[in-house]
């Protein structure tokens, strides 16, 4: 059985930003600001093109991904 994927937030294109501040990660794109506390971040993946980033979030065992 395939392991379910962890929840994630993606940021792509030239009009978004991701930065680290004292509260955690701050993602901003299209006027939407998302703050993600560091304990909730499993990893950050950057597309080889450098134009997209995916923040993979942690989740307790048994949590199912939602879209």
PDBQT receptor file of N, H, CA, C and O in Angstrom, charges set to zero:
ATOM      1  N   UNK A   1       0.840  -1.167   0.000  1.00  0.00    +0.000 N 
ATOM      2  CA  UNK A   1       0.000   0.000   0.000  1.00  0.00    +0.000 C 
ATOM      3  C   UNK A   1       0.895   1.243   0.000  1.00  0.00    +0.000 C 
ATOM      4  O   UNK A   1       1.861   1.319   0.758  1.00  0.00    +0.000 OA
ATOM      5  N   UNK A   2       0.566   2.211  -0.851  1.00  0.00    +0.000 N 
ATOM      6  H   UNK A   2      -0.219   2.149  -1.467  1.00  0.00    +0.000 HD
ATOM      7  CA  UNK A   2       1.360   3.443  -0.938  1.00  0.00    +0.000 C 
ATOM      8  C   UNK A   2       1.121   4.306   0.297  1.00  0.00    +0.000 C 
ATOM      9  O   UNK A   2       0.002   4.424   0.796  1.00  0.00    +0.000 OA
ATOM     10  N   UNK A   3       2.203   4.897   0.768  1.00  0.00    +0.000 N 
ATOM     11  H   UNK A   3       3.113   4.801   0.363  1.00  0.00    +0.000 HD
ATOM     12  CA  UNK A   3       2.106   5.788   1.913  1.00  0.00    +0.000 C 
ATOM     13  C   UNK A   3       1.444   7.092   1.466  1.00  0.00    +0.000 C 
ATOM     14  O   UNK A   3       1.845   7.657   0.449  1.00  0.00    +0.000 OA
ATOM     15  N   UNK A   4       0.432   7.588   2.203  1.00  0.00    +0.000 N 
ATOM     16  H   UNK A   4       0.106   7.128   3.029  1.00  0.00    +0.000 HD
ATOM     17  CA  UNK A   4      -0.213   8.837   1.794  1.00  0.00    +0.000 C 
ATOM     18  C   UNK A   4       0.770   9.992   1.895  1.00  0.00    +0.000 C 
ATOM     19  O   UNK A   4       1.652  10.008   2.754  1.00  0.00    +0.000 OA
ATOM     20  N   UNK A   5       0.603  10.947   1.011  1.00  0.00    +0.000 N 
ATOM     21  H   UNK A   5      -0.113  10.934   0.313  1.00  0.00    +0.000 HD
ATOM     22  CA  UNK A   5       1.501  12.096   1.029  1.00  0.00    +0.000 C 
ATOM     23  C   UNK A   5       1.132  13.040   2.170  1.00  0.00    +0.000 C 
ATOM     24  O   UNK A   5      -0.021  13.105   2.596  1.00  0.00    +0.000 OA
ATOM     25  N   UNK A   6       2.132  13.764   2.650  1.00  0.00    +0.000 N 
ATOM     26  H   UNK A   6       3.069  13.710   2.304  1.00  0.00    +0.000 HD
ATOM     27  CA  UNK A   6       1.891  14.754   3.690  1.00  0.00    +0.000 C 
ATOM     28  C   UNK A   6       1.252  15.984   3.069  1.00  0.00    +0.000 C 
ATOM     29  O   UNK A   6       1.431  16.246   1.879  1.00  0.00    +0.000 OA
ATOM     30  N   UNK A   7       0.506  16.740   3.865  1.00  0.00    +0.000 N 
ATOM     31  H   UNK A   7       0.360  16.528   4.831  1.00  0.00    +0.000 HD
ATOM     32  CA  UNK A   7      -0.058  17.974   3.333  1.00  0.00    +0.000 C 
ATOM     33  C   UNK A   7       1.060  18.931   2.940  1.00  0.00    +0.000 C 
ATOM     34  O   UNK A   7       2.140  18.914   3.530  1.00  0.00    +0.000 OA
ATOM     35  N   UNK A   8       0.792  19.760   1.944  1.00  0.00    +0.000 N 
ATOM     36  H   UNK A   8      -0.086  19.773   1.465  1.00  0.00    +0.000 HD
ATOM     37  CA  UNK A   8       1.813  20.700   1.502  1.00  0.00    +0.000 C 
ATOM     38  C   UNK A   8       1.177  21.986   1.000  1.00  0.00    +0.000 C 
ATOM     39  O   UNK A   8      -0.010  22.028   0.678  1.00  0.00    +0.000 OA
ATOM     40  N   UNK A   9       1.977  23.016   0.939  1.00  0.00    +0.000 N 
ATOM     41  H   UNK A   9       2.942  22.982   1.200  1.00  0.00    +0.000 HD
ATOM     42  CA  UNK A   9       1.593  24.303   0.383  1.00  0.00    +0.000 C 
ATOM     43  C   UNK A   9       2.604  24.607  -0.698  1.00  0.00    +0.000 C 
ATOM     44  O   UNK A   9       3.807  24.483  -0.469  1.00  0.00    +0.000 OA
ATOM     45  N   UNK A  10       2.144  25.003  -1.872  1.00  0.00    +0.000 N 
ATOM     46  H   UNK A  10       1.167  25.104  -2.058  1.00  0.00    +0.000 HD
ATOM     47  CA  UNK A  10       3.099  25.303  -2.939  1.00  0.00    +0.000 C 
ATOM     48  C   UNK A  10       3.081  26.788  -3.259  1.00  0.00    +0.000 C 
ATOM     49  O   UNK A  10       2.073  27.472  -3.085  1.00  0.00    +0.000 OA
ATOM     50  N   UNK A  11       4.209  27.259  -3.725  1.00  0.00    +0.000 N 
ATOM     51  H   UNK A  11       5.028  26.704  -3.867  1.00  0.00    +0.000 HD
ATOM     52  CA  UNK A  11       4.394  28.654  -4.111  1.00  0.00    +0.000 C 
ATOM     53  C   UNK A  11       5.126  28.625  -5.433  1.00  0.00    +0.000 C 
ATOM     54  O   UNK A  11       6.212  28.054  -5.532  1.00  0.00    +0.000 OA
ATOM     55  N   UNK A  12       4.542  29.236  -6.452  1.00  0.00    +0.000 N 
ATOM     56  H   UNK A  12       3.660  29.700  -6.372  1.00  0.00    +0.000 HD
ATOM     57  CA  UNK A  12       5.197  29.206  -7.753  1.00  0.00    +0.000 C 
ATOM     58  C   UNK A  12       5.001  30.528  -8.473  1.00  0.00    +0.000 C 
ATOM     59  O   UNK A  12       4.122  31.320  -8.130  1.00  0.00    +0.000 OA
ATOM     60  N   UNK A  13       5.834  30.749  -9.472  1.00  0.00    +0.000 N 
ATOM     61  H   UNK A  13       6.548  30.106  -9.750  1.00  0.00    +0.000 HD
ATOM     62  CA  UNK A  13       5.762  31.970 -10.259  1.00  0.00    +0.000 C 
ATOM     63  C   UNK A  13       6.648  33.057  -9.692  1.00  0.00    +0.000 C 
ATOM     64  O   UNK A  13       7.242  32.904  -8.625  1.00  0.00    +0.000 OA
ATOM     65  N   UNK A  14       6.728  34.147 -10.414  1.00  0.00    +0.000 N 
ATOM     66  H   UNK A  14       6.245  34.272 -11.281  1.00  0.00    +0.000 HD
ATOM     67  CA  UNK A  14       7.618  35.231 -10.038  1.00  0.00    +0.000 C 
ATOM     68  C   UNK A  14       7.009  36.246  -9.095  1.00  0.00    +0.000 C 
ATOM     69  O   UNK A  14       7.704  37.168  -8.667  1.00  0.00    +0.000 OA
ATOM     70  N   UNK A  15       5.726  36.112  -8.753  1.00  0.00    +0.000 N 
ATOM     71  H   UNK A  15       5.162  35.363  -9.100  1.00  0.00    +0.000 HD
ATOM     72  CA  UNK A  15       5.063  37.128  -7.946  1.00  0.00    +0.000 C 
ATOM     73  C   UNK A  15       4.793  36.675  -6.522  1.00  0.00    +0.000 C 
ATOM     74  O   UNK A  15       3.956  37.266  -5.839  1.00  0.00    +0.000 OA
ATOM     75  N   UNK A  16       5.471  35.657  -6.068  1.00  0.00    +0.000 N 
ATOM     76  H   UNK A  16       6.151  35.177  -6.623  1.00  0.00    +0.000 HD
ATOM     77  CA  UNK A  16       5.296  35.172  -4.706  1.00  0.00    +0.000 C 
ATOM     78  C   UNK A  16       6.604  35.245  -3.956  1.00  0.00    +0.000 C 
ATOM     79  O   UNK A  16       7.670  35.413  -4.547  1.00  0.00    +0.000 OA
ATOM     80  N   UNK A  17       6.511  35.115  -2.641  1.00  0.00    +0.000 N 
ATOM     81  H   UNK A  17       5.645  34.978  -2.160  1.00  0.00    +0.000 HD
ATOM     82  CA  UNK A  17       7.737  35.106  -1.847  1.00  0.00    +0.000 C 
ATOM     83  C   UNK A  17       7.573  34.158  -0.666  1.00  0.00    +0.000 C 
ATOM     84  O   UNK A  17       6.465  33.895  -0.199  1.00  0.00    +0.000 OA
ATOM     85  N   UNK A  18       8.699  33.660  -0.204  1.00  0.00    +0.000 N 
ATOM     86  H   UNK A  18       9.600  33.874  -0.584  1.00  0.00    +0.000 HD
ATOM     87  CA  UNK A  18       8.742  32.833   0.987  1.00  0.00    +0.000 C 
ATOM     88  C   UNK A  18       9.923  33.333   1.815  1.00  0.00    +0.000 C 
ATOM     89  O   UNK A  18      11.022  33.528   1.296  1.00  0.00    +0.000 OA
ATOM     90  N   UNK A  19       9.683  33.533   3.090  1.00  0.00    +0.000 N 
ATOM     91  H   UNK A  19       8.791  33.374   3.512  1.00  0.00    +0.000 HD
ATOM     92  CA  UNK A  19      10.764  34.024   3.948  1.00  0.00    +0.000 C 
ATOM     93  C   UNK A  19      10.623  33.436   5.338  1.00  0.00    +0.000 C 
ATOM     94  O   UNK A  19       9.556  32.970   5.738  1.00  0.00    +0.000 OA
ATOM     95  N   UNK A  20      11.721  33.472   6.053  1.00  0.00    +0.000 N 
ATOM     96  H   UNK A  20      12.587  33.850   5.728  1.00  0.00    +0.000 HD
ATOM     97  CA  UNK A  20      11.768  32.980   7.415  1.00  0.00    +0.000 C 
ATOM     98  C   UNK A  20      11.729  34.189   8.345  1.00  0.00    +0.000 C 
ATOM     99  O   UNK A  20      12.503  35.131   8.170  1.00  0.00    +0.000 OA
ATOM    100  N   UNK A  21      10.844  34.169   9.323  1.00  0.00    +0.000 N 
ATOM    101  H   UNK A  21      10.216  33.404   9.465  1.00  0.00    +0.000 HD
ATOM    102  CA  UNK A  21      10.835  35.215  10.337  1.00  0.00    +0.000 C 
ATOM    103  C   UNK A  21      10.735  34.555  11.709  1.00  0.00    +0.000 C 
ATOM    104  O   UNK A  21      10.635  33.330  11.776  1.00  0.00    +0.000 OA
ATOM    105  N   UNK A  22      10.757  35.306  12.797  1.00  0.00    +0.000 N 
ATOM    106  H   UNK A  22      10.838  36.302  12.743  1.00  0.00    +0.000 HD
ATOM    107  CA  UNK A  22      10.760  34.690  14.137  1.00  0.00    +0.000 C 
ATOM    108  C   UNK A  22       9.563  33.778  14.419  1.00  0.00    +0.000 C 
ATOM    109  O   UNK A  22       9.644  32.919  15.297  1.00  0.00    +0.000 OA
ATOM    110  N   UNK A  23       8.451  33.948  13.691  1.00  0.00    +0.000 N 
ATOM    111  H   UNK A  23       8.384  34.646  12.978  1.00  0.00    +0.000 HD
ATOM    112  CA  UNK A  23       7.271  33.112  13.928  1.00  0.00    +0.000 C 
ATOM    113  C   UNK A  23       7.265  31.845  13.093  1.00  0.00    +0.000 C 
ATOM    114  O   UNK A  23       6.478  30.937  13.363  1.00  0.00    +0.000 OA
ATOM    115  N   UNK A  24       8.130  31.760  12.077  1.00  0.00    +0.000 N 
ATOM    116  H   UNK A  24       8.769  32.497  11.858  1.00  0.00    +0.000 HD
ATOM    117  CA  UNK A  24       8.168  30.586  11.203  1.00  0.00    +0.000 C 
ATOM    118  C   UNK A  24       8.330  31.013   9.760  1.00  0.00    +0.000 C 
ATOM    119  O   UNK A  24       9.013  31.998   9.478  1.00  0.00    +0.000 OA
ATOM    120  N   UNK A  25       7.713  30.287   8.843  1.00  0.00    +0.000 N 
ATOM    121  H   UNK A  25       7.159  29.487   9.073  1.00  0.00    +0.000 HD
ATOM    122  CA  UNK A  25       7.758  30.636   7.429  1.00  0.00    +0.000 C 
ATOM    123  C   UNK A  25       6.590  31.550   7.097  1.00  0.00    +0.000 C 
ATOM    124  O   UNK A  25       5.487  31.382   7.617  1.00  0.00    +0.000 OA
ATOM    125  N   UNK A  26       6.842  32.509   6.234  1.00  0.00    +0.000 N 
ATOM    126  H   UNK A  26       7.739  32.645   5.811  1.00  0.00    +0.000 HD
ATOM    127  CA  UNK A  26       5.796  33.397   5.751  1.00  0.00    +0.000 C 
ATOM    128  C   UNK A  26       5.767  33.255   4.236  1.00  0.00    +0.000 C 
ATOM    129  O   UNK A  26       6.764  33.522   3.565  1.00  0.00    +0.000 OA
ATOM    130  N   UNK A  27       4.625  32.835   3.695  1.00  0.00    +0.000 N 
ATOM    131  H   UNK A  27       3.815  32.618   4.240  1.00  0.00    +0.000 HD
ATOM    132  CA  UNK A  27       4.443  32.698   2.257  1.00  0.00    +0.000 C 
ATOM    133  C   UNK A  27       3.456  33.763   1.823  1.00  0.00    +0.000 C 
ATOM    134  O   UNK A  27       2.408  33.934   2.446  1.00  0.00    +0.000 OA
ATOM    135  N   UNK A  28       3.782  34.479   0.758  1.00  0.00    +0.000 N 
ATOM    136  H   UNK A  28       4.634  34.339   0.252  1.00  0.00    +0.000 HD
ATOM    137  CA  UNK A  28       2.885  35.496   0.239  1.00  0.00    +0.000 C 
ATOM    138  C   UNK A  28       2.771  35.330  -1.261  1.00  0.00    +0.000 C 
ATOM    139  O   UNK A  28       3.779  35.273  -1.965  1.00  0.00    +0.000 OA
ATOM    140  N   UNK A  29       1.532  35.253  -1.755  1.00  0.00    +0.000 N 
ATOM    141  H   UNK A  29       0.714  35.300  -1.183  1.00  0.00    +0.000 HD
ATOM    142  CA  UNK A  29       1.291  35.112  -3.186  1.00  0.00    +0.000 C 
ATOM    143  C   UNK A  29      -0.117  35.588  -3.492  1.00  0.00    +0.000 C 
ATOM    144  O   UNK A  29      -1.069  35.243  -2.792  1.00  0.00    +0.000 OA
ATOM    145  N   UNK A  30      -0.238  36.382  -4.545  1.00  0.00    +0.000 N 
ATOM    146  H   UNK A  30       0.535  36.662  -5.113  1.00  0.00    +0.000 HD
ATOM    147  CA  UNK A  30      -1.537  36.877  -5.001  1.00  0.00    +0.000 C 
ATOM    148  C   UNK A  30      -2.343  37.528  -3.878  1.00  0.00    +0.000 C 
ATOM    149  O   UNK A  30      -3.558  37.346  -3.803  1.00  0.00    +0.000 OA
ATOM    150  N   UNK A  31      -1.683  38.276  -3.015  1.00  0.00    +0.000 N 
ATOM    151  H   UNK A  31      -0.696  38.424  -3.075  1.00  0.00    +0.000 HD
ATOM    152  CA  UNK A  31      -2.371  38.971  -1.935  1.00  0.00    +0.000 C 
ATOM    153  C   UNK A  31      -2.726  38.104  -0.745  1.00  0.00    +0.000 C 
ATOM    154  O   UNK A  31      -3.325  38.591   0.214  1.00  0.00    +0.000 OA
ATOM    155  N   UNK A  32      -2.373  36.835  -0.785  1.00  0.00    +0.000 N 
ATOM    156  H   UNK A  32      -1.887  36.439  -1.564  1.00  0.00    +0.000 HD
ATOM    157  CA  UNK A  32      -2.647  35.926   0.328  1.00  0.00    +0.000 C 
ATOM    158  C   UNK A  32      -1.375  35.716   1.135  1.00  0.00    +0.000 C 
ATOM    159  O   UNK A  32      -0.323  35.394   0.583  1.00  0.00    +0.000 OA
ATOM    160  N   UNK A  33      -1.479  35.900   2.441  1.00  0.00    +0.000 N 
ATOM    161  H   UNK A  33      -2.334  36.161   2.890  1.00  0.00    +0.000 HD
ATOM    162  CA  UNK A  33      -0.351  35.726   3.349  1.00  0.00    +0.000 C 
ATOM    163  C   UNK A  33      -0.608  34.494   4.206  1.00  0.00    +0.000 C 
ATOM    164  O   UNK A  33      -1.657  34.381   4.841  1.00  0.00    +0.000 OA
ATOM    165  N   UNK A  34       0.353  33.567   4.223  1.00  0.00    +0.000 N 
ATOM    166  H   UNK A  34       1.205  33.659   3.708  1.00  0.00    +0.000 HD
ATOM    167  CA  UNK A  34       0.227  32.359   5.052  1.00  0.00    +0.000 C 
ATOM    168  C   UNK A  34       1.405  32.311   6.008  1.00  0.00    +0.000 C 
ATOM    169  O   UNK A  34       2.553  32.460   5.590  1.00  0.00    +0.000 OA
ATOM    170  N   UNK A  35       1.132  32.107   7.277  1.00  0.00    +0.000 N 
ATOM    171  H   UNK A  35       0.199  31.987   7.617  1.00  0.00    +0.000 HD
ATOM    172  CA  UNK A  35       2.187  31.942   8.281  1.00  0.00    +0.000 C 
ATOM    173  C   UNK A  35       2.165  30.492   8.733  1.00  0.00    +0.000 C 
ATOM    174  O   UNK A  35       1.122  29.964   9.119  1.00  0.00    +0.000 OA
ATOM    175  N   UNK A  36       3.326  29.858   8.680  1.00  0.00    +0.000 N 
ATOM    176  H   UNK A  36       4.173  30.288   8.366  1.00  0.00    +0.000 HD
ATOM    177  CA  UNK A  36       3.433  28.451   9.041  1.00  0.00    +0.000 C 
ATOM    178  C   UNK A  36       4.472  28.325  10.152  1.00  0.00    +0.000 C 
ATOM    179  O   UNK A  36       5.641  28.636   9.925  1.00  0.00    +0.000 OA
ATOM    180  N   UNK A  37       4.079  27.877  11.351  1.00  0.00    +0.000 N 
ATOM    181  H   UNK A  37       3.130  27.624  11.536  1.00  0.00    +0.000 HD
ATOM    182  CA  UNK A  37       5.054  27.721  12.436  1.00  0.00    +0.000 C 
ATOM    183  C   UNK A  37       6.088  26.655  12.076  1.00  0.00    +0.000 C 
ATOM    184  O   UNK A  37       5.753  25.646  11.455  1.00  0.00    +0.000 OA
ATOM    185  N   UNK A  38       7.341  26.879  12.465  1.00  0.00    +0.000 N 
ATOM    186  H   UNK A  38       7.614  27.699  12.970  1.00  0.00    +0.000 HD
ATOM    187  CA  UNK A  38       8.414  25.940  12.114  1.00  0.00    +0.000 C 
ATOM    188  C   UNK A  38       8.139  24.501  12.544  1.00  0.00    +0.000 C 
ATOM    189  O   UNK A  38       8.463  23.588  11.784  1.00  0.00    +0.000 OA
ATOM    190  N   UNK A  39       7.552  24.244  13.734  1.00  0.00    +0.000 N 
ATOM    191  H   UNK A  39       7.289  24.986  14.351  1.00  0.00    +0.000 HD
ATOM    192  CA  UNK A  39       7.287  22.839  14.090  1.00  0.00    +0.000 C 
ATOM    193  C   UNK A  39       6.352  22.123  13.111  1.00  0.00    +0.000 C 
ATOM    194  O   UNK A  39       6.312  20.893  13.089  1.00  0.00    +0.000 OA
ATOM    195  N   UNK A  40       5.598  22.879  12.301  1.00  0.00    +0.000 N 
ATOM    196  H   UNK A  40       5.631  23.878  12.319  1.00  0.00    +0.000 HD
ATOM    197  CA  UNK A  40       4.680  22.275  11.341  1.00  0.00    +0.000 C 
ATOM    198  C   UNK A  40       5.344  21.969  10.005  1.00  0.00    +0.000 C 
ATOM    199  O   UNK A  40       4.713  21.377   9.129  1.00  0.00    +0.000 OA
ATOM    200  N   UNK A  41       6.622  22.363   9.829  1.00  0.00    +0.000 N 
ATOM    201  H   UNK A  41       7.135  22.843  10.541  1.00  0.00    +0.000 HD
ATOM    202  CA  UNK A  41       7.315  22.183   8.553  1.00  0.00    +0.000 C 
ATOM    203  C   UNK A  41       8.189  20.934   8.600  1.00  0.00    +0.000 C 
ATOM    204  O   UNK A  41       9.089  20.820   9.432  1.00  0.00    +0.000 OA
ATOM    205  N   UNK A  42       7.907  19.998   7.689  1.00  0.00    +0.000 N 
ATOM    206  H   UNK A  42       7.176  20.091   7.013  1.00  0.00    +0.000 HD
ATOM    207  CA  UNK A  42       8.738  18.796   7.572  1.00  0.00    +0.000 C 
ATOM    208  C   UNK A  42       9.944  19.084   6.683  1.00  0.00    +0.000 C 
ATOM    209  O   UNK A  42      11.068  18.701   7.010  1.00  0.00    +0.000 OA
ATOM    210  N   UNK A  43       9.707  19.762   5.557  1.00  0.00    +0.000 N 
ATOM    211  H   UNK A  43       8.794  20.073   5.292  1.00  0.00    +0.000 HD
ATOM    212  CA  UNK A  43      10.790  20.116   4.638  1.00  0.00    +0.000 C 
ATOM    213  C   UNK A  43      10.284  21.133   3.631  1.00  0.00    +0.000 C 
ATOM    214  O   UNK A  43       9.079  21.308   3.448  1.00  0.00    +0.000 OA
ATOM    215  N   UNK A  44      11.227  21.799   2.986  1.00  0.00    +0.000 N 
ATOM    216  H   UNK A  44      12.206  21.657   3.135  1.00  0.00    +0.000 HD
ATOM    217  CA  UNK A  44      10.923  22.711   1.894  1.00  0.00    +0.000 C 
ATOM    218  C   UNK A  44      11.664  22.190   0.664  1.00  0.00    +0.000 C 
ATOM    219  O   UNK A  44      12.874  21.965   0.696  1.00  0.00    +0.000 OA
ATOM    220  N   UNK A  45      10.913  22.004  -0.413  1.00  0.00    +0.000 N 
ATOM    221  H   UNK A  45       9.930  22.186  -0.439  1.00  0.00    +0.000 HD
ATOM    222  CA  UNK A  45      11.496  21.516  -1.665  1.00  0.00    +0.000 C 
ATOM    223  C   UNK A  45      11.460  22.643  -2.692  1.00  0.00    +0.000 C 
ATOM    224  O   UNK A  45      10.437  23.308  -2.857  1.00  0.00    +0.000 OA
ATOM    225  N   UNK A  46      12.573  22.853  -3.375  1.00  0.00    +0.000 N 
ATOM    226  H   UNK A  46      13.403  22.313  -3.241  1.00  0.00    +0.000 HD
ATOM    227  CA  UNK A  46      12.638  23.872  -4.418  1.00  0.00    +0.000 C 
ATOM    228  C   UNK A  46      12.765  23.180  -5.765  1.00  0.00    +0.000 C 
ATOM    229  O   UNK A  46      13.610  22.304  -5.949  1.00  0.00    +0.000 OA
ATOM    230  N   UNK A  47      11.917  23.581  -6.702  1.00  0.00    +0.000 N 
ATOM    231  H   UNK A  47      11.230  24.292  -6.552  1.00  0.00    +0.000 HD
ATOM    232  CA  UNK A  47      11.956  23.053  -8.058  1.00  0.00    +0.000 C 
ATOM    233  C   UNK A  47      13.316  23.379  -8.687  1.00  0.00    +0.000 C 
ATOM    234  O   UNK A  47      13.857  24.458  -8.448  1.00  0.00    +0.000 OA
ATOM    235  N   UNK A  48      13.872  22.466  -9.481  1.00  0.00    +0.000 N 
ATOM    236  H   UNK A  48      13.433  21.589  -9.675  1.00  0.00    +0.000 HD
ATOM    237  CA  UNK A  48      15.173  22.726 -10.108  1.00  0.00    +0.000 C 
ATOM    238  C   UNK A  48      15.215  24.028 -10.908  1.00  0.00    +0.000 C 
ATOM    239  O   UNK A  48      16.287  24.612 -11.073  1.00  0.00    +0.000 OA
ATOM    240  N   UNK A  49      14.083  24.485 -11.401  1.00  0.00    +0.000 N 
ATOM    241  H   UNK A  49      13.213  24.012 -11.267  1.00  0.00    +0.000 HD
ATOM    242  CA  UNK A  49      14.052  25.741 -12.157  1.00  0.00    +0.000 C 
ATOM    243  C   UNK A  49      14.242  26.947 -11.239  1.00  0.00    +0.000 C 
ATOM    244  O   UNK A  49      14.560  28.041 -11.705  1.00  0.00    +0.000 OA
ATOM    245  N   UNK A  50      14.046  26.748  -9.940  1.00  0.00    +0.000 N 
ATOM    246  H   UNK A  50      13.788  25.859  -9.562  1.00  0.00    +0.000 HD
ATOM    247  CA  UNK A  50      14.140  27.844  -8.992  1.00  0.00    +0.000 C 
ATOM    248  C   UNK A  50      12.914  28.737  -8.973  1.00  0.00    +0.000 C 
ATOM    249  O   UNK A  50      12.920  29.772  -8.307  1.00  0.00    +0.000 OA
ATOM    250  N   UNK A  51      11.865  28.362  -9.685  1.00  0.00    +0.000 N 
ATOM    251  H   UNK A  51      11.860  27.521 -10.226  1.00  0.00    +0.000 HD
ATOM    252  CA  UNK A  51      10.667  29.188  -9.795  1.00  0.00    +0.000 C 
ATOM    253  C   UNK A  51       9.490  28.650  -8.983  1.00  0.00    +0.000 C 
ATOM    254  O   UNK A  51       8.396  29.211  -9.036  1.00  0.00    +0.000 OA
ATOM    255  N   UNK A  52       9.700  27.583  -8.244  1.00  0.00    +0.000 N 
ATOM    256  H   UNK A  52      10.589  27.126  -8.201  1.00  0.00    +0.000 HD
ATOM    257  CA  UNK A  52       8.614  27.028  -7.441  1.00  0.00    +0.000 C 
ATOM    258  C   UNK A  52       9.183  26.411  -6.164  1.00  0.00    +0.000 C 
ATOM    259  O   UNK A  52      10.292  25.877  -6.152  1.00  0.00    +0.000 OA
ATOM    260  N   UNK A  53       8.398  26.499  -5.096  1.00  0.00    +0.000 N 
ATOM    261  H   UNK A  53       7.498  26.933  -5.106  1.00  0.00    +0.000 HD
ATOM    262  CA  UNK A  53       8.784  25.883  -3.826  1.00  0.00    +0.000 C 
ATOM    263  C   UNK A  53       7.564  25.193  -3.245  1.00  0.00    +0.000 C 
ATOM    264  O   UNK A  53       6.437  25.669  -3.383  1.00  0.00    +0.000 OA
ATOM    265  N   UNK A  54       7.803  24.068  -2.596  1.00  0.00    +0.000 N 
ATOM    266  H   UNK A  54       8.718  23.681  -2.484  1.00  0.00    +0.000 HD
ATOM    267  CA  UNK A  54       6.744  23.322  -1.923  1.00  0.00    +0.000 C 
ATOM    268  C   UNK A  54       7.147  23.184  -0.466  1.00  0.00    +0.000 C 
ATOM    269  O   UNK A  54       8.244  22.718  -0.157  1.00  0.00    +0.000 OA
ATOM    270  N   UNK A  55       6.250  23.593   0.431  1.00  0.00    +0.000 N 
ATOM    271  H   UNK A  55       5.359  23.971   0.180  1.00  0.00    +0.000 HD
ATOM    272  CA  UNK A  55       6.473  23.436   1.868  1.00  0.00    +0.000 C 
ATOM    273  C   UNK A  55       5.685  22.206   2.303  1.00  0.00    +0.000 C 
ATOM    274  O   UNK A  55       4.455  22.210   2.274  1.00  0.00    +0.000 OA
ATOM    275  N   UNK A  56       6.392  21.160   2.702  1.00  0.00    +0.000 N 
ATOM    276  H   UNK A  56       7.391  21.157   2.726  1.00  0.00    +0.000 HD
ATOM    277  CA  UNK A  56       5.755  19.922   3.140  1.00  0.00    +0.000 C 
ATOM    278  C   UNK A  56       5.511  20.046   4.640  1.00  0.00    +0.000 C 
ATOM    279  O   UNK A  56       6.437  20.289   5.414  1.00  0.00    +0.000 OA
ATOM    280  N   UNK A  57       4.260  19.875   5.037  1.00  0.00    +0.000 N 
ATOM    281  H   UNK A  57       3.508  19.677   4.409  1.00  0.00    +0.000 HD
ATOM    282  CA  UNK A  57       3.867  20.046   6.432  1.00  0.00    +0.000 C 
ATOM    283  C   UNK A  57       3.872  18.725   7.173  1.00  0.00    +0.000 C 
ATOM    284  O   UNK A  57       3.650  17.671   6.578  1.00  0.00    +0.000 OA
ATOM    285  N   UNK A  58       4.122  18.780   8.463  1.00  0.00    +0.000 N 
ATOM    286  H   UNK A  58       4.302  19.636   8.947  1.00  0.00    +0.000 HD
ATOM    287  CA  UNK A  58       4.045  17.584   9.291  1.00  0.00    +0.000 C 
ATOM    288  C   UNK A  58       2.588  17.347   9.647  1.00  0.00    +0.000 C 
ATOM    289  O   UNK A  58       1.758  18.251   9.555  1.00  0.00    +0.000 OA
ATOM    290  N   UNK A  59       2.294  16.152  10.043  1.00  0.00    +0.000 N 
ATOM    291  H   UNK A  59       2.968  15.417  10.118  1.00  0.00    +0.000 HD
ATOM    292  CA  UNK A  59       0.936  15.816  10.469  1.00  0.00    +0.000 C 
ATOM    293  C   UNK A  59       1.037  14.604  11.397  1.00  0.00    +0.000 C 
ATOM    294  O   UNK A  59       1.882  13.731  11.199  1.00  0.00    +0.000 OA
ATOM    295  N   UNK A  60       0.174  14.558  12.405  1.00  0.00    +0.000 N 
ATOM    296  H   UNK A  60      -0.513  15.268  12.566  1.00  0.00    +0.000 HD
ATOM    297  CA  UNK A  60       0.182  13.388  13.282  1.00  0.00    +0.000 C 
ATOM    298  C   UNK A  60      -0.136  12.117  12.493  1.00  0.00    +0.000 C 
ATOM    299  O   UNK A  60      -0.838  12.161  11.483  1.00  0.00    +0.000 OA
ATOM    300  N   UNK A  61       0.390  10.981  12.968  1.00  0.00    +0.000 N 
ATOM    301  H   UNK A  61       0.961  10.945  13.789  1.00  0.00    +0.000 HD
ATOM    302  CA  UNK A  61       0.090   9.700  12.326  1.00  0.00    +0.000 C 
ATOM    303  C   UNK A  61      -1.424   9.522  12.209  1.00  0.00    +0.000 C 
ATOM    304  O   UNK A  61      -2.173   9.824  13.138  1.00  0.00    +0.000 OA
ATOM    305  N   UNK A  62      -1.853   9.029  11.053  1.00  0.00    +0.000 N 
ATOM    306  H   UNK A  62      -1.244   8.785  10.299  1.00  0.00    +0.000 HD
ATOM    307  CA  UNK A  62      -3.257   8.776  10.829  1.00  0.00    +0.000 C 
ATOM    308  C   UNK A  62      -3.999   9.946  10.193  1.00  0.00    +0.000 C 
ATOM    309  O   UNK A  62      -5.161   9.808   9.811  1.00  0.00    +0.000 OA
ATOM    310  N   UNK A  63      -3.343  11.087  10.079  1.00  0.00    +0.000 N 
ATOM    311  H   UNK A  63      -2.399  11.199  10.389  1.00  0.00    +0.000 HD
ATOM    312  CA  UNK A  63      -3.986  12.239   9.444  1.00  0.00    +0.000 C 
ATOM    313  C   UNK A  63      -4.040  12.021   7.946  1.00  0.00    +0.000 C 
ATOM    314  O   UNK A  63      -3.038  11.638   7.342  1.00  0.00    +0.000 OA
ATOM    315  N   UNK A  64      -5.197  12.259   7.334  1.00  0.00    +0.000 N 
ATOM    316  H   UNK A  64      -6.011  12.570   7.825  1.00  0.00    +0.000 HD
ATOM    317  CA  UNK A  64      -5.341  12.082   5.900  1.00  0.00    +0.000 C 
ATOM    318  C   UNK A  64      -5.253  13.438   5.213  1.00  0.00    +0.000 C 
ATOM    319  O   UNK A  64      -5.765  14.437   5.719  1.00  0.00    +0.000 OA
ATOM    320  N   UNK A  65      -4.601  13.462   4.061  1.00  0.00    +0.000 N 
ATOM    321  H   UNK A  65      -4.185  12.651   3.650  1.00  0.00    +0.000 HD
ATOM    322  CA  UNK A  65      -4.470  14.700   3.298  1.00  0.00    +0.000 C 
ATOM    323  C   UNK A  65      -5.820  15.155   2.783  1.00  0.00    +0.000 C 
ATOM    324  O   UNK A  65      -6.657  14.331   2.414  1.00  0.00    +0.000 OA
ATOM    325  N   UNK A  66      -6.035  16.437   2.756  1.00  0.00    +0.000 N 
ATOM    326  H   UNK A  66      -5.356  17.107   3.056  1.00  0.00    +0.000 HD
ATOM    327  CA  UNK A  66      -7.250  17.026   2.197  1.00  0.00    +0.000 C 
ATOM    328  C   UNK A  66      -6.847  17.973   1.091  1.00  0.00    +0.000 C 
ATOM    329  O   UNK A  66      -5.754  18.539   1.118  1.00  0.00    +0.000 OA
ATOM    330  N   UNK A  67      -7.718  18.148   0.126  1.00  0.00    +0.000 N 
ATOM    331  H   UNK A  67      -8.606  17.688   0.104  1.00  0.00    +0.000 HD
ATOM    332  CA  UNK A  67      -7.408  19.109  -0.939  1.00  0.00    +0.000 C 
ATOM    333  C   UNK A  67      -8.200  20.376  -0.752  1.00  0.00    +0.000 C 
ATOM    334  O   UNK A  67      -8.075  21.305  -1.550  1.00  0.00    +0.000 OA
TER     335      UNK A  67
